[in-house]
Amino acid sequence: MSVQVSVYQSLLEWCSQRKVTLVAVSKTKPASDIMELYELGHRDFGENYVQELVQKQDELPKDIRWHFIGHLQSNKVKYIAPFVHIIHGIDSVKLLQEVNKQATKLGRVIDCLLQMHIAQEETKYGLDIDELNNLLDQLHTFPSVRIRGLMGMASFTENQDQVKQEFTQLKKYFDHAKAKLASTEFDTLSMGMSGDYSLAVEQGSTLVRIGSLLFGARQYQ
Ligand SMILES: *Cc1c(COP(=O)(O)O)cnc(C)c1O
């Protein structure tokens, strides 16, 4: 058994005391691991890969709320649009356009978060402040998308001061966007993973994405 049940229970308690949503990141993990948490009442799960998510959604209970947290290619939106609960990684107008198109076809409104680039690393995806503003100015042209907030990933570093600064920056972007949109539905700040979630919550996170702490280390082929 690889699910850390006692860790889950204390983490859930910790999160609910702070009104923070706990998303269990189950990428690369088998459906049986997801079911262990499901049977404890957990419903929010995060996945990074479209094909893996589609397969798991097909197999698993339909009341699971699937968070797509990976990098999403426009040509794959159609596979997850019918069921996805929220897409965390919107990082271009083009992608938002495609989500809007697929959502319109399905007659649904899809919740999304805009991903901001906050890490020092070149490789991490995300918008900068100008791209954020530009995108926010165009939101009225995407009626089938509801922007619920922002998401970001801090640098992978031992330097806690740096991680803290990056989260503080993301919180500033969040406050800026919330003021600009003047929307009460803009209420989600997705930041924090197994290694940095408490720092993230200190800086204002409302949703943490936790994988290895709950399911053990991942093994990639
Ligand atoms: C894999 C992943 C996580 C979970 O990472 P852990 O360190 O295992 O908690 C969170 N967010 C994103 C975007 C991820 O890709």
The ligand as an SDF file (V2000), in Angstrom:
LIG
                    3D

 15 15  0  0  0  0  0  0  0  0999 V2000
    3.4450   16.8470   -9.8830 C   0  0  0  0  0  0  0  0  0  0  0  0
    2.8580   18.1710   -9.5710 C   0  0  0  0  0  0  0  0  0  0  0  0
    2.4720   18.4930   -8.2500 C   0  0  0  0  0  0  0  0  0  0  0  0
    2.6920   17.5810   -7.0670 C   0  0  0  0  0  0  0  0  0  0  0  0
    4.0420   17.5190   -6.7430 O   0  0  0  0  0  0  0  0  0  0  0  0
    4.5620   16.8550   -5.3760 P   0  0  0  0  0  0  0  0  0  0  0  0
    5.8790   17.4910   -5.1540 O   0  0  0  0  0  0  0  0  0  0  0  0
    4.6370   15.4090   -5.6230 O   0  0  0  0  0  0  0  0  0  0  0  0
    3.5800   17.2000   -4.3150 O   0  0  0  0  0  0  0  0  0  0  0  0
    1.8690   19.7260   -8.0460 C   0  0  0  0  0  0  0  0  0  0  0  0
    1.6660   20.5900   -9.0510 N   0  0  0  0  0  0  0  0  0  0  0  0
    2.0250   20.3140  -10.3220 C   0  0  0  0  0  0  0  0  0  0  0  0
    1.7530   21.3090  -11.3770 C   0  0  0  0  0  0  0  0  0  0  0  0
    2.6520   19.1100  -10.6060 C   0  0  0  0  0  0  0  0  0  0  0  0
    3.0310   18.8560  -11.8530 O   0  0  0  0  0  0  0  0  0  0  0  0
  1  2  1  0
  2  3  1  0
  2 14  2  0
  3  4  1  0
  3 10  2  0
  4  5  1  0
  5  6  1  0
  6  7  2  0
  6  8  1  0
  6  9  1  0
 10 11  1  0
 11 12  2  0
 12 13  1  0
 12 14  1  0
 14 15  1  0
M  END
$$$$
